[in-house]
Amino acid sequence: MKPPVIGWDIGGAHVKAVMLDSQGQIVRVSQQACALWKGLPLLEAAIQHVLHDWRIELERCDHAVTMTGELVDLFDNRLQGVRAIAQTVNAYLPHVGFYMSSAAQGAHFTAKVEGNEPHIASMNWHASAQCLATMQEDSPLLVVDIGSTTSDITVCDQQQVQPAGWTDAERMASQSLFYTGVVRTPLMALGPTIQWQGKIRHIAAEYFATTADVYRVLGELSPDYDMADTADGQGRSVVDSMRRLARMVGHDFADADEPTWQSLAEVFKEKQLEVLMRAIHMTLNQASTQPVFLLGLGAGSFLAEAMAQRLQVPYQAVSGLLPAAHAQLKIDAEVCFPAYAVARLWQTWH
């Protein structure tokens, strides 16, 4: 019997955890808001909250960890960030393995952080893709993880990840790491113009609204995954979101009716789909094989099916592949998939 394992994905804005029992079934999923740039005590509090909420007996559970939180500006550089996060994790969790991957060494877990920092930093995308590659047949697949802040676009073939780069810099250059998400992205990042009401509109280069406002108005963003502060620090209602969207084109909410602002939200959604499709095409143009279907995951997986239609390939929601007794656990694990991935890979490889 394998011990239960908790997979942890420690990001700059959220901490995600997924627990698998000894049979590999998903039994717990948690996502905690954690503005890591404000200090390591917030990470400590998030870890403690999960452990307390789940009533974990630490000595009976293994822990597998991946991270992207080393990027926050609390740290001078990634090396410092990886070490600080690892030190914090090790202070609260026993039996920890950190996911690492590189072209030379392949993918595995290590308890030794020093000297491995570059291969541990920002490898959650690889863990997700590696996990999905091993769950599928040999057919090439495209993994699209649309999160709150970024999107990861990865091709897999023959049950192996085909990376378009290993570091953030390489992956941003290839656009396989694309800084757009469905919660925290400022709408000005989608600009500088949109086509709305038959006219080309310049949008304000101000932090007036985010993509969360778009998907609240359209009813596509679950409140469970809508954890970031709003642009103006005000509420998350549909009317609040419409008021923020109106500012992006120089209007007040009272200038028009709600269907008008809903149409503006639709335009911003289409704009985000356009930039994501460009990133996908750039990634695919550099790939040695073309995928035969698309797997969507993350808080923004609701966008992935539209992308598959535009690529004219079949779509598969990752939630349909996950082992859990309840549908909601599958949906939550899809959103927190890197945490599930490291937990599953840990059990598979040990």
Buried (B, 14 or more C-beta within 10 A) or exposed (E): EBBBBBBBBBBBBBBBBBBBBEEBBBBBBBBBBBBBBEEBEBBBBBBEBBBEEBEBEEEEBBBBBBBBBBBBEBBEEBBEBBBBBBEBBBEBBEBBBBBBBBEEEEBBBBEEBEEBBBBBBBBBBBBBBBBBBBBBEEEBBBBBBBBBBBBBBBBBBEBBBBBBBBEBEEBBEBBBBBBBBBBBBBBBBBBEEBEBEEEEBEBBEEEBBBBBBBBBBBEBBEEEBBBBBBBEEEEBEBEBBBBBBBBBBEBEBEEBEEEBBBEBBBBBBEBBBEBBBEBBBBBBEBBEBEBEBBBBBBBBBBBBBBBBEBBEBEBBBBBEBBBBEEEEBBBBBBBBBBBBBBBBBBBEEE
